[in-house]
């Protein structure tokens, strides 16, 4: 009876994750670099993880002749176990934005506040293999800047849906990989006039590879790289409580 009930719950979680992933892909995909996916290690119910993370976006193409964006971000992360299979991810910190357009005008915005939120849903776990669906959002609000008499302001708006699979092949290292659909826009103001510059719509889908490296029973390092929709890497040190 217990086994049958667990099987039903696993099927329900799988249906929810697949539905949410494809709904998000339909909404964001044609217009969709993106947020770190955190990996597949999740806190149990009433457990939480705390970590420090650095995320570097080396390149993200924007639509049309709007060039590309770069960003260096630093966060304090908190992950809360709502259940054994559902995690709430929160982050706060700071970041910068650099926008270079086709006219070679380089708009660099100095580091200021940023934050984000998301969730992860474990859809299956069998022996050493886990599958996790995730949603993540990051917003970076750097300092504004003036060029001559023109005031420029920028907000980086970053959305991501991901599906990851990990394999705990070794006690100390858990590699993972997966796919994602993402969108990273530059919300730009010029003398108070707002314009949302969207991501290159031909680069919506990407891949993720990463690993959790155990340092001690309660401490581990997360390393991650993303490609195809953009180029980004992240690294974090995490603690379990």
C-alpha positions in Angstrom: 0.0 0.0 0.0 2.8 2.4 0.9 4.7 1.5 -2.3 1.7 2.2 -4.4 1.1 5.5 -2.7 4.7 6.6 -3.3 4.4 5.6 -6.9 1.3 7.8 -7.4 3.1 10.7 -5.7 6.1 10.3 -8.0 3.9 10.3 -11.1 2.1 13.4 -9.9 5.4 15.2 -9.4 6.6 14.1 -12.8 3.4 15.4 -14.5 3.7 18.7 -12.6 7.3 19.2 -13.6 6.9 18.3 -17.3 3.8 20.5 -17.6 5.5 23.5 -15.9 8.6 23.1 -18.0 6.8 23.1 -21.3 4.4 25.9 -20.3 7.4 28.0 -19.4 9.1 27.1 -22.6 6.1 28.2 -24.7 5.9 31.5 -22.8 9.6 32.4 -22.7 11.2 30.2 -25.3 10.8 32.2 -28.6 12.1 35.3 -26.8 14.5 33.6 -24.4 22.3 32.8 -20.2 20.6 32.3 -17.3 20.6 31.8 -13.6 22.6 29.0 -11.9 20.6 25.9 -11.6 22.0 24.8 -8.2 22.3 21.1 -9.0 20.2 18.3 -7.7 21.2 18.4 -4.0 18.2 19.5 -2.1 17.4 20.0 1.7 15.0 17.7 3.4 11.8 19.0 4.9 12.6 21.7 7.6 16.3 21.5 6.6 18.1 24.5 5.0 21.3 25.2 3.1 23.2 28.4 3.2 25.9 29.3 0.6 28.0 32.0 -1.1 28.0 32.0 -4.9 29.7 33.8 -7.7 28.1 33.8 -11.2 29.8 35.2 -14.3 27.9 35.7 -17.5 30.6 35.9 -20.2 28.3 36.5 -23.1 24.6 36.8 -23.8 23.4 37.9 -27.3 20.5 40.4 -27.5 18.0 40.6 -30.3 18.6 42.5 -33.5 21.5 44.9 -33.5 21.5 45.5 -29.8 24.8 43.6 -29.2 25.4 41.6 -26.1 25.5 41.7 -22.3 27.9 40.6 -19.6 27.5 40.4 -15.8 29.5 39.5 -12.7 27.3 38.6 -9.7 27.9 37.6 -6.1 25.1 36.2 -3.9 24.3 34.7 -0.5 22.0 31.8 -1.1 19.4 30.2 1.1 17.6 27.0 0.2 14.6 25.8 2.3 13.2 22.3 2.3 9.4 22.8 2.1 9.0 19.0 1.7 11.5 16.2 1.0 11.0 16.8 -2.7 10.3 20.6 -3.0 12.8 23.3 -2.3 12.5 27.1 -2.2 15.6 28.9 -3.4 16.3 32.6 -2.4 19.3 34.8 -3.0 20.5 38.3 -2.3 23.7 40.2 -3.2 25.1 42.4 -5.9 26.1 42.5 -9.5 27.1 44.7 -12.4 26.0 44.9 -16.0 28.0 45.6 -19.2 26.1 46.2 -22.5 28.0 46.6 -25.7 25.9 47.4 -28.8 26.7 47.0 -32.5 28.0 50.6 -32.7 30.7 49.6 -30.2 29.2 51.8 -27.5 30.2 50.1 -24.2 27.7 50.9 -21.4 29.2 49.6 -18.1 27.1 49.9 -15.0 28.9 49.7 -11.6 28.0 47.0 -9.1 24.9 47.4 -6.9 22.1 45.3 -5.5 20.7 42.1 -7.0 18.6 39.1 -5.9 16.5 36.2 -7.0 14.2 33.4 -6.2 13.1 30.0 -7.5 12.2 26.5 -6.7 13.3 22.9 -7.4 11.2 19.8 -7.7 12.7 16.4 -7.5 10.7 14.2 -9.9 12.5 10.9 -9.5 15.2 9.3 -7.4 16.5 5.7 -7.9 19.6 4.5 -6.2 22.3 7.0 -7.2 20.3 8.8 -9.9 18.2 11.9 -9.4 16.1 14.0 -11.7 15.2 17.6 -10.7 13.1 20.3 -12.4 13.9 23.9 -11.5 12.8 27.5 -12.1 15.1 30.4 -11.3 14.9 34.2 -11.6 17.6 36.8 -11.1 17.3 40.6 -11.2 20.4 42.9 -11.1 20.0 46.6 -10.4 23.5 48.3 -11.0 24.2 52.0 -10.5 22.9 54.3 -13.2 25.5 56.4 -15.2 25.6 59.5 -17.3 27.2 59.9 -20.7 27.3 63.6 -21.5 23.8 64.9 -20.8 22.2 61.4 -21.3 21.3 59.4 -18.2 21.4 55.6 -18.7 19.9 53.0 -16.3 19.9 49.2 -16.7 18.2 46.3 -15.0 19.3 42.7 -15.9 16.2 40.4 -15.9 17.0 36.7 -16.0 14.6 33.8 -16.2 15.3 30.0 -16.5 13.6 26.7 -16.5 15.8 23.6 -16.3 15.8 19.8 -16.0 18.8 18.1 -14.5 19.9 14.5 -13.9 22.7 13.6 -11.5 24.6 10.4 -10.9 26.3 9.9 -7.5 29.1 7.8 -8.9 31.5 8.6 -6.1 31.1 9.5 -2.4 32.9 12.9 -2.9 31.7 14.0 -6.3 28.2 14.1 -7.8 28.2 15.2 -11.5 25.0 16.4 -13.2 23.9 17.7 -16.6 20.7 18.8 -18.3 18.9 21.2 -20.5 17.3 24.6 -20.0 15.2 27.2 -21.7 16.2 30.8 -20.7 15.7 34.5 -21.3 17.9 37.4 -20.1 16.7 40.9 -21.0 18.2 44.3 -20.6 15.6 46.7 -19.3 17.1 50.0 -20.3 16.1 53.6 -19.5 17.5 56.6 -21.5 16.6 59.9 -19.9 13.7 58.2 -18.2 12.4 56.5 -21.4 12.0 52.7 -20.8 12.8 50.0 -23.3 13.0 46.2 -22.8 15.8 44.7 -25.0 15.1 41.0 -25.2 17.4 38.1 -25.6 18.2 36.8 -29.1 15.2 34.6 -29.8 17.4 32.1 -31.8 19.3 31.2 -28.6 16.6 30.1 -26.2 17.8 26.6 -25.4 20.9 25.7 -23.6 22.8 22.9 -21.8 24.1 22.7 -18.2 26.9 20.7 -16.7 28.1 20.8 -13.2 29.2 18.9 -10.0 28.8 18.9 -6.3 32.1 18.2 -4.5 31.9 17.1 -0.9 34.3 18.8 1.5 32.9 17.5 4.8 29.5 15.9 5.8 28.0 19.4 6.0 30.0 21.3 3.5 30.3 21.1 -0.3 31.4 23.1 -3.4 29.1 23.5 -6.4 30.6 24.2 -9.9 28.5 24.8 -13.0 28.9 25.8 -16.6 26.2 26.8 -19.2 26.4 27.0 -23.0 24.5 27.4 -26.3 22.0 30.1 -25.2 25.0 32.0 -23.8 28.2 31.4 -21.9 28.3 31.4 -18.1 30.0 29.8 -15.1 29.3 29.7 -11.4 30.9 28.5 -8.2 29.6 28.3 -4.7 30.5 27.1 -1.2 27.5 25.6 0.7 26.6 24.5 4.2 23.9 22.2 5.5 22.0 23.0 8.7 
